Amino acid sequence: MTNSDRIIVPLDVPDLEQAIALLDLLPEVNFWKVGLELFVSSGAEILGILQERQKKSFLDLKFHDIPNTVAGACRSASRYQVDLLTLHATAGRQALTAAKGAISDLLSPPKLLAITVLTSLNARELALDLKIPLELSEYALNLALLGKESGIDGAVCSPQEVAQLRRVCGEDFLLVCPGVRPSWSIKGDQSRVMTPAQALKAGADYLVIGRPITGAEEPKVAWTKICHELADI
Ligand SMILES: O=C(O)c1cc(=O)[nH]c(=O)n1[C@@H]1O[C@H](COP(=O)(O)O)[C@@H](O)[C@H]1O
């Protein structure tokens, strides 16, 4: 696998037409993420299109509910043959275990990823708004370990926590990092960011990079620039 295969590009667009336009514009991208915006507007059709084009897919619906509901949602999502699927670690041990159990008899179930601490949050918000009485990195690690203990395949975390999670959770635990910003791009609503090269060096398996590519004046140029930055890592 080359480092450019480690980049997942989100289809964060409001409709199917714009999603297909992005696929056509960036045929080099092999791994696409379908999130709430597109799935809520257009449903699952895009997942069939990605399959037809032999692309890998990440269905990022961040399930967060009681165990029975999360388990049912994971089972339902598995029918789309996606590679990755997200749920919140804060749904708790029972929900995480039930999710894994609900898909374990399938022939090729998606890998489940536990969301730890959203990359848009900072330490101040965690302490003052969410009243979490732990250091942010410690909280993220606890949530990742809860996922691992519950049989979840990996976690979504910020690049700023990925080295620690890699050390503690081991080589086999899949670590996917959004909150990735090349030095030439703006942070926007992301808070805990690093560059693509820093995130890979710190131990991420995959990087989710959206607006620096999809919002660029020339997405193809931005994609190529990032691939060059990662070529010698
Ligand atoms: O689960 C995710 O993918 C996710 C988790 C997280 O903590 N932060 C985060 O930004 N994401 C997603 O990663 C993508 C980041 O996009 P950009 O900020 O445009 O690069 C978006 O689709 C987010 O929904």
The ligand as an SDF file (V2000), in Angstrom:
LIG
                    3D

 24 25  0  0  0  0  0  0  0  0999 V2000
  -15.4740   10.3080   12.1070 O   0  0  0  0  0  0  0  0  0  0  0  0
  -14.9030   11.1620   11.4350 C   0  0  0  0  0  0  0  0  0  0  0  0
  -14.5330   10.9070   10.2960 O   0  0  0  0  0  0  0  0  0  0  0  0
  -14.5460   12.4380   12.0900 C   0  0  0  0  0  0  0  0  0  0  0  0
  -14.2690   12.3950   13.4450 C   0  0  0  0  0  0  0  0  0  0  0  0
  -13.6880   13.5110   14.0770 C   0  0  0  0  0  0  0  0  0  0  0  0
  -13.3660   13.4910   15.2720 O   0  0  0  0  0  0  0  0  0  0  0  0
  -13.4660   14.6200   13.3290 N   0  0  0  0  0  0  0  0  0  0  0  0
  -13.7730   14.6900   11.9930 C   0  0  0  0  0  0  0  0  0  0  0  0
  -13.5120   15.7360   11.3900 O   0  0  0  0  0  0  0  0  0  0  0  0
  -14.3630   13.6230   11.3730 N   0  0  0  0  0  0  0  0  0  0  0  0
  -14.7750   13.7220    9.9520 C   0  0  0  0  0  0  0  0  0  0  0  0
  -13.6110   13.9010    9.1490 O   0  0  0  0  0  0  0  0  0  0  0  0
  -13.8830   14.8150    8.0860 C   0  0  0  0  0  0  0  0  0  0  0  0
  -12.9160   15.9630    8.1920 C   0  0  0  0  0  0  0  0  0  0  0  0
  -13.0910   16.8250    7.1130 O   0  0  0  0  0  0  0  0  0  0  0  0
  -12.1980   18.1150    6.9030 P   0  0  0  0  0  0  0  0  0  0  0  0
  -12.2180   18.8870    8.1910 O   0  0  0  0  0  0  0  0  0  0  0  0
  -12.8820   18.8360    5.7940 O   0  0  0  0  0  0  0  0  0  0  0  0
  -10.8160   17.6240    6.5580 O   0  0  0  0  0  0  0  0  0  0  0  0
  -15.3500   15.2120    8.1990 C   0  0  0  0  0  0  0  0  0  0  0  0
  -16.0740   14.4020    7.3010 O   0  0  0  0  0  0  0  0  0  0  0  0
  -15.7190   14.8690    9.6290 C   0  0  0  0  0  0  0  0  0  0  0  0
  -17.0620   14.4300    9.7310 O   0  0  0  0  0  0  0  0  0  0  0  0
  1  2  2  0
  2  3  1  0
  2  4  1  0
  4  5  2  0
  4 11  1  0
  5  6  1  0
  6  7  2  0
  6  8  1  0
  8  9  1  0
  9 10  2  0
  9 11  1  0
 11 12  1  0
 12 13  1  0
 12 23  1  0
 13 14  1  0
 14 15  1  0
 14 21  1  0
 15 16  1  0
 16 17  1  0
 17 18  2  0
 17 19  1  0
 17 20  1  0
 21 22  1  0
 21 23  1  0
 23 24  1  0
M  END
$$$$
